[in-house]
């Protein structure tokens, strides 16, 4: 039964290519462990989740992320990201590359991001995307899009964020009139104490039902982070942990679908401390 469901999942991916796809796939094991409630986070994977988070970074950072959908589905998701903060006046530049799929069907996305703070509490991020979709025997197609986000920190313990992916629906199939998805996200992150982060998010693909996400990060000691979360439509639960030592972050996570099973995730981030002048 499980193999049949995995086959159906793969077939749906191929049908998505025939009509429309171009989703903004997950990046960062920290976010996935927290139910993918990532709109208020600020790290190198903000190049995918919310580019406005790049503006609050102070160190150069590089990150690698990977997951395998439901372990045995042979559908991989890889992401590489780079964040280059210059200064408060100029802002932060970001680069990202994402691969999703397998040899018979895959999607590749390249993004160039720019984010800047306006004052100490507000930031805006913009990213231009190049997308390439390939299906075996049907060839490939190329598309262009962009995404926009902001973050606002009214207080030190609260971050409010919003993001829109592909604001202008790009028509990918003239016969069926299908378009790249437009996805809107809104959420917040709240730190009731230095050891706890709570995150919540609302996501709306304009063609589907809304999705709700929530997660928690607990920091019992300086170098260890423990995380858990969940999301709806379809329901899945997630958990994970992270270790941070001298600029090196290693994050492991797994999400669980009640029918299809586990999806393991891993990420590594290294931040280069700037030399003081």
LOLUM-232817 format. One record per atom (N, C-alpha, C): z, y, x negated; atom name; residue number from 1. Coordinates in steps of 0.1 Angstrom, whole numbers, plus 5000, padded with zeros to 4 digits. Example, Ala and Ser with C-alpha at 12.3 -4.5 7.8 and 13.67 -1.06 7.14 Angstrom:
2
   c3   c2   c1 atom   n
 5078 4943 4868    N   1
 5078 4955 4877   CA   1
 5078 4967 4868    C   1
 5071 4978 4872    N   2
 5071 4989 4863   CA   2
 5079 5000 4871    C   2
# end
This chain:
277
   c3   c2   c1 atom   n
 5000 4988 4992    N   1
 5000 5000 5000   CA   1
 5000 5013 4991    C   1
 5008 5012 4981    N   2
 5009 5024 4972   CA   2
 4996 5026 4965    C   2
 4989 5015 4960    N   3
 4976 5017 4954   CA   3
 4966 5023 4963    C   3
 4967 5019 4976    N   4
 4957 5024 4986   CA   4
 4959 5039 4988    C   4
 4972 5043 4988    N   5
 4975 5058 4990   CA   5
 4970 5066 4978    C   5
 4972 5060 4966    N   6
 4967 5066 4954   CA   6
 4952 5068 4954    C   6
 4945 5057 4959    N   7
 4931 5058 4960   CA   7
 4927 5069 4969    C   7
 4934 5070 4981    N   8
 4931 5081 4990   CA   8
 4933 5094 4984    C   8
 4944 5096 4977    N   9
 4947 5108 4970   CA   9
 4935 5112 4961    C   9
 4930 5103 4953    N  10
 4919 5106 4944   CA  10
 4907 5109 4951    C  10
 4904 5102 4962    N  11
 4892 5105 4970   CA  11
 4893 5119 4976    C  11
 4905 5124 4980    N  12
 4907 5137 4986   CA  12
 4904 5148 4975    C  12
 4908 5145 4963    N  13
 4905 5154 4952   CA  13
 4890 5156 4951    C  13
 4882 5145 4952    N  14
 4867 5146 4951   CA  14
 4862 5154 4963    C  14
 4867 5151 4975    N  15
 4862 5159 4986   CA  15
 4865 5173 4985    C  15
 4877 5177 4979    N  16
 4880 5191 4976   CA  16
 4869 5197 4968    C  16
 4864 5190 4958    N  17
 4853 5196 4950   CA  17
 4841 5199 4959    C  17
 4838 5189 4967    N  18
 4826 5190 4976   CA  18
 4826 5203 4984    C  18
 4838 5206 4989    N  19
 4840 5217 4998   CA  19
 4846 5229 4991    C  19
 4859 5228 4987    N  20
 4866 5239 4981   CA  20
 4878 5234 4973    C  20
 4881 5239 4962    N  21
 4893 5236 4954   CA  21
 4897 5248 4947    C  21
 4899 5247 4934    N  22
 4903 5258 4926   CA  22
 4918 5262 4928    C  22
 4926 5253 4931    N  23
 4941 5256 4932   CA  23
 4947 5261 4919    C  23
 4958 5268 4921    N  24
 4965 5273 4909   CA  24
 4976 5263 4906    C  24
 4973 5254 4896    N  25
 4982 5242 4894   CA  25
 4995 5246 4887    C  25
 5004 5236 4888    N  26
 5018 5238 4883   CA  26
 5017 5239 4868    C  26
 5027 5248 4862    N  27
 5029 5248 4848   CA  27
 5043 5251 4845    C  27
 5049 5244 4835    N  28
 5063 5246 4831   CA  28
 5072 5236 4838    C  28
 5079 5228 4829    N  29
 5088 5218 4835   CA  29
 5101 5224 4840    C  29
 5104 5236 4835    N  30
 5116 5243 4841   CA  30
 5113 5247 4855    C  30
 5102 5252 4858    N  31
 5098 5255 4872   CA  31
 5098 5243 4881    C  31
 5091 5232 4876    N  32
 5089 5220 4885   CA  32
 5103 5214 4888    C  32
 5112 5214 4878    N  33
 5125 5208 4881   CA  33
 5133 5216 4891    C  33
 5129 5229 4893    N  34
 5136 5237 4903   CA  34
 5128 5238 4916    C  34
 5120 5228 4919    N  35
 5113 5227 4932   CA  35
 5100 5236 4931    C  35
 5096 5240 4919    N  36
 5085 5249 4916   CA  36
 5088 5263 4922    C  36
 5100 5267 4924    N  37
 5104 5281 4928   CA  37
 5104 5290 4916    C  37
 5092 5294 4912    N  38
 5090 5300 4899   CA  38
 5087 5315 4899    C  38
 5086 5321 4911    N  39
 5081 5334 4912   CA  39
 5089 5345 4905    C  39
 5102 5342 4903    N  40
 5111 5352 4897   CA  40
 5114 5349 4883    C  40
 5108 5338 4877    N  41
 5111 5334 4863   CA  41
 5103 5343 4854    C  41
 5108 5343 4841    N  42
 5101 5351 4831   CA  42
 5100 5342 4818    C  42
 5089 5336 4815    N  43
 5087 5329 4803   CA  43
 5072 5328 4800    C  43
 5068 5320 4790    N  44
 5054 5320 4787   CA  44
 5045 5314 4798    C  44
 5051 5305 4806    N  45
 5043 5300 4817   CA  45
 5042 5309 4829    C  45
 5047 5321 4828    N  46
 5044 5332 4838   CA  46
 5029 5335 4838    C  46
 5022 5331 4828    N  47
 5007 5332 4828   CA  47
 5001 5324 4839    C  47
 5008 5315 4845    N  48
 5003 5307 4857   CA  48
 5011 5311 4869    C  48
 5024 5312 4868    N  49
 5033 5313 4880   CA  49
 5033 5327 4886    C  49
 5036 5337 4877    N  50
 5036 5351 4881   CA  50
 5035 5360 4869    C  50
 5023 5365 4866    N  51
 5021 5373 4854   CA  51
 5030 5384 4852    C  51
 5036 5390 4862    N  52
 5045 5401 4861   CA  52
 5057 5397 4852    C  52
 5061 5384 4852    N  53
 5072 5380 4844   CA  53
 5070 5382 4829    C  53
 5057 5382 4825    N  54
 5054 5384 4811   CA  54
 5060 5398 4805    C  54
 5060 5408 4814    N  55
 5064 5421 4810   CA  55
 5079 5422 4805    C  55
 5087 5412 4810    N  56
 5101 5412 4806   CA  56
 5104 5404 4793    C  56
 5094 5398 4787    N  57
 5095 5391 4775   CA  57
 5096 5400 4763    C  57
 5103 5396 4753    N  58
 5104 5405 4741   CA  58
 5099 5398 4728    C  58
 5097 5384 4728    N  59
 5093 5377 4717   CA  59
 5079 5370 4719    C  59
 5071 5369 4709    N  60
 5059 5361 4710   CA  60
 5063 5347 4713    C  60
 5055 5340 4722    N  61
 5059 5327 4727   CA  61
 5046 5318 4729    C  61
 5047 5306 4726    N  62
 5037 5296 4729   CA  62
 5043 5284 4736    C  62
 5035 5279 4746    N  63
 5041 5268 4754   CA  63
 5030 5257 4757    C  63
 5034 5245 4758    N  64
 5026 5234 4762   CA  64
 5033 5226 4773    C  64
 5025 5222 4783    N  65
 5030 5215 4795   CA  65
 5021 5203 4798    C  65
 5027 5192 4803    N  66
 5019 5181 4808   CA  66
 5026 5174 4819    C  66
 5019 5169 4829    N  67
 5024 5160 4839   CA  67
 5014 5149 4843    C  67
 5018 5138 4849    N  68
 5009 5128 4854   CA  68
 5012 5125 4868    C  68
 5003 5128 4877    N  69
 5006 5127 4891   CA  69
 5010 5113 4895    C  69
 5022 5111 4900    N  70
 5026 5098 4906   CA  70
 5025 5087 4896    C  70
 5026 5089 4883    N  71
 5026 5080 4872   CA  71
 5013 5072 4871    C  71
 5009 5065 4881    N  72
 4998 5055 4880   CA  72
 4985 5061 4885    C  72
 4985 5073 4890    N  73
 4973 5078 4896   CA  73
 4962 5082 4886    C  73
 4965 5082 4873    N  74
 4956 5086 4862   CA  74
 4951 5100 4864    C  74
 4958 5108 4871    N  75
 4954 5122 4873   CA  75
 4964 5131 4864    C  75
 4958 5137 4854    N  76
 4967 5145 4845   CA  76
 4965 5160 4847    C  76
 4976 5167 4843    N  77
 4976 5181 4844   CA  77
 4982 5186 4831    C  77
 4974 5194 4824    N  78
 4978 5199 4811   CA  78
 4977 5214 4811    C  78
 4986 5221 4804    N  79
 4986 5236 4804   CA  79
 4990 5241 4790    C  79
 4983 5250 4785    N  80
 4987 5257 4772   CA  80
 4988 5272 4775    C  80
 4998 5278 4770    N  81
 5000 5292 4773   CA  81
 5005 5300 4760    C  81
 5001 5313 4760    N  82
 5005 5321 4749   CA  82
 5008 5335 4754    C  82
 5020 5340 4750    N  83
 5024 5354 4754   CA  83
 5026 5362 4742    C  83
 5021 5375 4743    N  84
 5021 5384 4731   CA  84
 5027 5397 4736    C  84
 5040 5399 4737    N  85
 5045 5412 4740   CA  85
 5044 5422 4729    C  85
 5039 5434 4731    N  86
 5037 5444 4721   CA  86
 5049 5454 4721    C  86
 5050 5462 4731    N  87
 5062 5470 4732   CA  87
 5062 5475 4747    C  87
 5073 5483 4750    N  88
 5074 5487 4764   CA  88
 5063 5496 4769    C  88
 5057 5504 4760    N  89
 5047 5513 4764   CA  89
 5033 5506 4766    C  89
 5031 5496 4758    N  90
 5018 5489 4758   CA  90
 5018 5478 4768    C  90
 5029 5469 4767    N  91
 5030 5458 4776   CA  91
 5028 5445 4769    C  91
 5025 5434 4777    N  92
 5024 5421 4772   CA  92
 5010 5415 4776    C  92
 5004 5408 4766    N  93
 4991 5401 4769   CA  93
 4994 5386 4769    C  93
 4987 5379 4777    N  94
 4989 5365 4779   CA  94
 4975 5357 4780    C  94
 4975 5345 4774    N  95
 4964 5336 4775   CA  95
 4969 5323 4781    C  95
 4960 5316 4789    N  96
 4964 5303 4794   CA  96
 4952 5294 4796    C  96
 4953 5281 4795    N  97
 4943 5272 4797   CA  97
 4949 5260 4804    C  97
 4942 5255 4815    N  98
 4947 5244 4823   CA  98
 4936 5234 4826    C  98
 4940 5221 4825    N  99
 4931 5210 4828   CA  99
 4937 5201 4838    C  99
 4930 5198 4849    N 100
 4936 5190 4860   CA 100
 4925 5179 4864    C 100
 4929 5167 4864    N 101
 4920 5156 4869   CA 101
 4919 5145 4860    C 101
 4907 5138 4860    N 102
 4904 5127 4851   CA 102
 4889 5127 4849    C 102
 4883 5117 4843    N 103
 4870 5118 4838   CA 103
 4859 5120 4849    C 103
 4862 5114 4861    N 104
 4852 5115 4872   CA 104
 4854 5128 4880    C 104
 4865 5134 4879    N 105
 4867 5147 4887   CA 105
 4878 5155 4879    C 105
 4874 5167 4876    N 106
 4884 5176 4869   CA 106
 4881 5190 4871    C 106
 4892 5198 4869    N 107
 4891 5213 4870   CA 107
 4897 5219 4858    C 107
 4890 5229 4852    N 108
 4895 5236 4841   CA 108
 4896 5251 4844    C 108
 4907 5257 4840    N 109
 4909 5271 4843   CA 109
 4914 5278 4830    C 109
 4907 5290 4827    N 110
 4911 5298 4816   CA 110
 4916 5312 4822    C 110
 4927 5317 4817    N 111
 4932 5330 4822   CA 111
 4935 5340 4811    C 111
 4932 5352 4814    N 112
 4936 5363 4805   CA 112
 4944 5373 4812    C 112
 4957 5375 4808    N 113
 4967 5382 4816   CA 113
 4971 5395 4809    C 113
 4976 5404 4816    N 114
 4982 5416 4811   CA 114
 4993 5421 4821    C 114
 5005 5424 4815    N 115
 5016 5428 4823   CA 115
 5023 5440 4816    C 115
 5029 5448 4825    N 116
 5036 5460 4819   CA 116
 5047 5464 4828    C 116
 5058 5469 4822    N 117
 5070 5474 4829   CA 117
 5068 5488 4832    C 117
 5073 5492 4844    N 118
 5073 5506 4848   CA 118
 5088 5510 4850    C 118
 5094 5516 4839    N 119
 5109 5517 4840   CA 119
 5115 5504 4835    C 119
 5128 5502 4838    N 120
 5135 5490 4833   CA 120
 5136 5480 4844    C 120
 5131 5483 4856    N 121
 5134 5474 4867   CA 121
 5121 5468 4874    C 121
 5110 5474 4871    N 122
 5098 5470 4879   CA 122
 5086 5466 4869    C 122
 5079 5456 4872    N 123
 5067 5452 4864   CA 123
 5056 5447 4873    C 123
 5044 5449 4868    N 124
 5032 5444 4874   CA 124
 5024 5436 4864    C 124
 5018 5425 4869    N 125
 5009 5416 4861   CA 125
 4996 5414 4868    C 125
 4986 5413 4860    N 126
 4972 5410 4864   CA 126
 4966 5400 4855    C 126
 4958 5391 4862    N 127
 4951 5381 4854   CA 127
 4937 5378 4859    C 127
 4928 5377 4850    N 128
 4914 5373 4853   CA 128
 4912 5359 4850    C 128
 4906 5351 4859    N 129
 4904 5337 4857   CA 129
 4890 5332 4857    C 129
 4887 5323 4848    N 130
 4874 5315 4848   CA 130
 4877 5301 4852    C 130
 4871 5296 4862    N 131
 4873 5282 4867   CA 131
 4860 5274 4866    C 131
 4862 5261 4862    N 132
 4851 5252 4861   CA 132
 4855 5239 4868    C 132
 4847 5234 4877    N 133
 4849 5222 4884   CA 133
 4838 5212 4882    C 133
 4842 5200 4879    N 134
 4832 5189 4875   CA 134
 4835 5177 4883    C 134
 4824 5171 4889    N 135
 4825 5158 4896   CA 135
 4814 5149 4890    C 135
 4818 5137 4888    N 136
 4808 5127 4882   CA 136
 4796 5126 4890    C 136
 4784 5127 4884    N 137
 4771 5126 4890   CA 137
 4767 5138 4898    C 137
 4776 5147 4901    N 138
 4772 5159 4909   CA 138
 4772 5171 4900    C 138
 4776 5170 4888    N 139
 4775 5181 4879   CA 139
 4788 5190 4880    C 139
 4786 5203 4876    N 140
 4798 5212 4875   CA 140
 4794 5225 4881    C 140
 4804 5233 4885    N 141
 4803 5246 4890   CA 141
 4812 5256 4883    C 141
 4808 5268 4882    N 142
 4817 5278 4876   CA 142
 4820 5289 4886    C 142
 4833 5294 4885    N 143
 4837 5305 4894   CA 143
 4846 5315 4886    C 143
 4847 5326 4892    N 144
 4856 5337 4886   CA 144
 4865 5342 4897    C 144
 4877 5345 4893    N 145
 4887 5351 4903   CA 145
 4897 5359 4895    C 145
 4907 5363 4903    N 146
 4918 5371 4896   CA 146
 4931 5369 4904    C 146
 4942 5372 4899    N 147
 4955 5371 4905   CA 147
 4964 5383 4901    C 147
 4973 5386 4910    N 148
 4981 5398 4908   CA 148
 4996 5395 4913    C 148
 5006 5401 4905    N 149
 5020 5398 4909   CA 149
 5028 5410 4905    C 149
 5040 5410 4910    N 150
 5050 5420 4906   CA 150
 5064 5414 4906    C 150
 5073 5420 4898    N 151
 5087 5416 4898   CA 151
 5096 5429 4899    C 151
 5107 5428 4906    N 152
 5115 5440 4908   CA 152
 5130 5435 4906    C 152
 5137 5442 4897    N 153
 5151 5438 4895   CA 153
 5160 5450 4899    C 153
 5164 5450 4912    N 154
 5172 5461 4916   CA 154
 5186 5461 4910    C 154
 5191 5449 4907    N 155
 5203 5447 4900   CA 155
 5201 5437 4889    C 155
 5210 5436 4879    N 156
 5208 5427 4868   CA 156
 5208 5413 4872    C 156
 5215 5409 4883    N 157
 5216 5395 4887   CA 157
 5206 5391 4898    C 157
 5197 5401 4902    N 158
 5187 5398 4912   CA 158
 5173 5401 4908    C 158
 5164 5392 4910    N 159
 5150 5394 4907   CA 159
 5142 5391 4920    C 159
 5133 5400 4924    N 160
 5125 5398 4936   CA 160
 5110 5398 4930    C 160
 5103 5388 4935    N 161
 5089 5387 4930   CA 161
 5079 5384 4941    C 161
 5067 5387 4939    N 162
 5056 5384 4948   CA 162
 5043 5382 4939    C 162
 5034 5374 4945    N 163
 5022 5370 4937   CA 163
 5011 5366 4947    C 163
 4999 5370 4944    N 164
 4987 5366 4952   CA 164
 4977 5360 4942    C 164
 4972 5348 4946    N 165
 4961 5341 4938   CA 165
 4948 5342 4946    C 165
 4938 5347 4939    N 166
 4925 5348 4945   CA 166
 4925 5357 4958    C 166
 4928 5370 4957    N 167
 4929 5379 4968   CA 167
 4916 5380 4976    C 167
 4905 5379 4970    N 168
 4892 5380 4976   CA 168
 4886 5366 4977    C 168
 4887 5359 4988    N 169
 4882 5345 4989   CA 169
 4867 5344 4985    C 169
 4865 5337 4974    N 170
 4852 5335 4968   CA 170
 4845 5323 4975    C 170
 4833 5325 4980    N 171
 4826 5315 4987   CA 171
 4820 5305 4977    C 171
 4824 5292 4977    N 172
 4819 5282 4968   CA 172
 4808 5273 4973    C 172
 4807 5274 4987    N 173
 4797 5265 4993   CA 173
 4790 5273 5004    C 173
 4777 5277 5002    N 174
 4770 5285 5012   CA 174
 4767 5277 5025    C 174
 4765 5264 5024    N 175
 4762 5256 5035   CA 175
 4774 5255 5045    C 175
 4786 5251 5039    N 176
 4798 5249 5047   CA 176
 4806 5261 5048    C 176
 4803 5271 5040    N 177
 4811 5284 5041   CA 177
 4825 5282 5035    C 177
 4827 5272 5026    N 178
 4840 5270 5020   CA 178
 4843 5280 5009    C 178
 4856 5284 5007    N 179
 4860 5294 4998   CA 179
 4871 5289 4989    C 179
 4873 5295 4977    N 180
 4884 5292 4969   CA 180
 4897 5296 4977    C 180
 4908 5289 4975    N 181
 4920 5291 4983   CA 181
 4926 5305 4979    C 181
 4932 5312 4989    N 182
 4940 5324 4987   CA 182
 4954 5320 4990    C 182
 4963 5322 4980    N 183
 4977 5317 4981   CA 183
 4986 5329 4978    C 183
 4995 5332 4987    N 184
 5005 5343 4986   CA 184
 5019 5337 4985    C 184
 5026 5342 4975    N 185
 5040 5338 4973   CA 185
 5050 5350 4973    C 185
 5061 5347 4978    N 186
 5072 5357 4977   CA 186
 5085 5350 4975    C 186
 5094 5355 4966    N 187
 5106 5348 4964   CA 187
 5116 5357 4956    C 187
 5127 5350 4953    N 188
 5138 5358 4945   CA 188
 5146 5348 4937    C 188
 5152 5354 4927    N 189
 5161 5346 4918   CA 189
 5175 5354 4918    C 189
 5186 5347 4919    N 190
 5199 5353 4920   CA 190
 5208 5345 4911    C 190
 5215 5353 4902    N 191
 5225 5347 4893   CA 191
 5239 5351 4897    C 191
 5246 5343 4905    N 192
 5260 5346 4909   CA 192
 5270 5346 4897    C 192
 5266 5339 4886    N 193
 5274 5339 4874   CA 193
 5265 5337 4862    C 193
 5269 5339 4850    N 194
 5260 5337 4838   CA 194
 5256 5323 4836    C 194
 5262 5313 4843    N 195
 5259 5299 4842   CA 195
 5250 5293 4853    C 195
 5248 5301 4863    N 196
 5241 5296 4875   CA 196
 5229 5305 4879    C 196
 5217 5299 4881    N 197
 5206 5306 4887   CA 197
 5201 5299 4899    C 197
 5200 5307 4910    N 198
 5195 5302 4923   CA 198
 5181 5308 4925    C 198
 5171 5300 4930    N 199
 5158 5305 4932   CA 199
 5153 5300 4945    C 199
 5146 5308 4952    N 200
 5140 5305 4965   CA 200
 5126 5311 4966    C 200
 5117 5304 4973    N 201
 5103 5309 4974   CA 201
 5096 5305 4986    C 201
 5088 5314 4991    N 202
 5079 5311 5003   CA 202
 5065 5312 4998    C 202
 5057 5301 5001    N 203
 5043 5301 4997   CA 203
 5034 5299 5009    C 203
 5023 5306 5009    N 204
 5014 5305 5021   CA 204
 4999 5305 5016    C 204
 4993 5293 5017    N 205
 4979 5292 5015   CA 205
 4973 5295 5029    C 205
 4964 5305 5029    N 206
 4960 5310 5042   CA 206
 4953 5300 5051    C 206
 4950 5288 5045    N 207
 4943 5277 5053   CA 207
 4953 5266 5057    C 207
 4965 5267 5053    N 208
 4975 5256 5055   CA 208
 4988 5261 5060    C 208
 4997 5252 5063    N 209
 5010 5256 5068   CA 209
 5018 5261 5056    C 209
 5028 5270 5059    N 210
 5036 5276 5048   CA 210
 5045 5265 5041    C 210
 5049 5268 5029    N 211
 5057 5259 5021   CA 211
 5069 5266 5016    C 211
 5081 5260 5017    N 212
 5093 5266 5012   CA 212
 5098 5258 5000    C 212
 5103 5266 4990    N 213
 5108 5259 4978   CA 213
 5122 5265 4974    C 213
 5130 5257 4968    N 214
 5143 5262 4963   CA 214
 5148 5254 4952    C 214
 5156 5260 4943    N 215
 5161 5253 4931   CA 215
 5173 5259 4925    C 215
 5180 5252 4917    N 216
 5192 5257 4910   CA 216
 5191 5253 4895    C 216
 5196 5262 4887    N 217
 5197 5259 4872   CA 217
 5212 5262 4868    C 217
 5218 5252 4862    N 218
 5232 5252 4858   CA 218
 5232 5251 4843    C 218
 5240 5260 4837    N 219
 5241 5261 4822   CA 219
 5255 5258 4818    C 219
 5259 5245 4817    N 220
 5273 5242 4814   CA 220
 5277 5246 4800    C 220
 5267 5246 4790    N 221
 5269 5251 4777   CA 221
 5257 5259 4772    C 221
 5258 5265 4761    N 222
 5248 5275 4757   CA 222
 5234 5268 4756    C 222
 5234 5256 4750    N 223
 5221 5250 4747   CA 223
 5215 5240 4757    C 223
 5223 5238 4768    N 224
 5218 5228 4778   CA 224
 5217 5235 4792    C 224
 5206 5232 4799    N 225
 5203 5236 4812   CA 225
 5200 5224 4821    C 225
 5207 5223 4832    N 226
 5205 5212 4842   CA 226
 5199 5218 4855    C 226
 5189 5212 4860    N 227
 5181 5218 4871   CA 227
 5178 5207 4882    C 227
 5177 5213 4894    N 228
 5173 5204 4906   CA 228
 5167 5213 4916    C 228
 5158 5207 4925    N 229
 5152 5215 4935   CA 229
 5145 5207 4945    C 229
 5138 5213 4955    N 230
 5131 5206 4965   CA 230
 5120 5216 4971    C 230
 5110 5210 4978    N 231
 5100 5218 4985   CA 231
 5095 5210 4997    C 231
 5089 5218 5006    N 232
 5085 5212 5019   CA 232
 5069 5211 5019    C 232
 5064 5204 5028    N 233
 5050 5204 5032   CA 233
 5040 5201 5020    C 233
 5040 5189 5015    N 234
 5049 5178 5019   CA 234
 5062 5178 5011    C 234
 5072 5171 5016    N 235
 5085 5172 5010   CA 235
 5085 5164 4997    C 235
 5092 5170 4987    N 236
 5094 5164 4974   CA 236
 5107 5169 4968    C 236
 5114 5161 4961    N 237
 5126 5165 4954   CA 237
 5124 5165 4939    C 237
 5131 5173 4931    N 238
 5129 5173 4917   CA 238
 5142 5175 4910    C 238
 5142 5172 4897    N 239
 5153 5174 4888   CA 239
 5149 5174 4874    C 239
 5157 5179 4865    N 240
 5154 5179 4851   CA 240
 5164 5186 4843    C 240
 5162 5187 4830    N 241
 5171 5194 4821   CA 241
 5163 5200 4809    C 241
 5169 5209 4803    N 242
 5163 5216 4792   CA 242
 5173 5219 4780    C 242
 5167 5218 4768    N 243
 5176 5221 4756   CA 243
 5169 5233 4749    C 243
 5177 5242 4745    N 244
 5173 5254 4738   CA 244
 5180 5256 4725    C 244
 5173 5255 4714    N 245
 5180 5256 4701   CA 245
 5171 5265 4692    C 245
 5176 5277 4689    N 246
 5169 5286 4679   CA 246
 5155 5288 4683    C 246
 5152 5292 4695    N 247
 5139 5296 4699   CA 247
 5130 5284 4704    C 247
 5135 5272 4702    N 248
 5128 5260 4707   CA 248
 5133 5255 4720    C 248
 5125 5255 4730    N 249
 5129 5250 4743   CA 249
 5121 5237 4746    C 249
 5129 5226 4749    N 250
 5123 5213 4753   CA 250
 5128 5210 4767    C 250
 5119 5210 4777    N 251
 5122 5208 4791   CA 251
 5116 5195 4796    C 251
 5124 5187 4803    N 252
 5119 5174 4809   CA 252
 5122 5175 4824    C 252
 5113 5170 4832    N 253
 5116 5170 4846   CA 253
 5108 5159 4853    C 253
 5112 5157 4866    N 254
 5104 5147 4874   CA 254
 5106 5151 4888    C 254
 5095 5150 4896    N 255
 5095 5152 4910   CA 255
 5092 5139 4917    C 255
 5098 5138 4929    N 256
 5097 5125 4937   CA 256
 5091 5127 4950    C 256
 5080 5121 4953    N 257
 5074 5120 4967   CA 257
 5079 5107 4973    C 257
 5084 5108 4986    N 258
 5089 5096 4992   CA 258
 5080 5084 4994    C 258
 5067 5087 4993    N 259
 5057 5076 4995   CA 259
 5050 5073 4982    C 259
 5045 5083 4975    N 260
 5037 5081 4963   CA 260
 5046 5079 4950    C 260
 5058 5083 4950    N 261
 5067 5081 4939   CA 261
 5069 5092 4930    C 261
 5071 5090 4917    N 262
 5075 5100 4907   CA 262
 5064 5106 4900    C 262
 5065 5119 4896    N 263
 5056 5126 4887   CA 263
 5064 5131 4876    C 263
 5063 5125 4864    N 264
 5070 5130 4852   CA 264
 5064 5142 4846    C 264
 5072 5151 4841    N 265
 5067 5164 4836   CA 265
 5075 5167 4823    C 265
 5068 5174 4813    N 266
 5074 5177 4801   CA 266
 5068 5190 4796    C 266
 5076 5198 4789    N 267
 5071 5211 4783   CA 267
 5079 5214 4771    C 267
 5072 5221 4762    N 268
 5078 5226 4750   CA 268
 5074 5241 4748    C 268
 5084 5249 4745    N 269
 5081 5263 4742   CA 269
 5088 5267 4729    C 269
 5080 5275 4721    N 270
 5086 5281 4709   CA 270
 5084 5296 4709    C 270
 5095 5303 4707    N 271
 5095 5317 4707   CA 271
 5097 5322 4693    C 271
 5089 5332 4688    N 272
 5090 5337 4675   CA 272
 5098 5350 4676    C 272
 5109 5351 4670    N 273
 5117 5363 4670   CA 273
 5110 5374 4661    C 273
 5109 5385 4667    N 274
 5103 5397 4660   CA 274
 5112 5402 4649    C 274
 5106 5405 4638    N 275
 5114 5410 4626   CA 275
 5118 5425 4629    C 275
 5130 5428 4627    N 276
 5135 5442 4629   CA 276
 5130 5451 4618    C 276
 5125 5462 4622    N 277
 5120 5472 4612   CA 277
 5131 5479 4605    C 277
# end
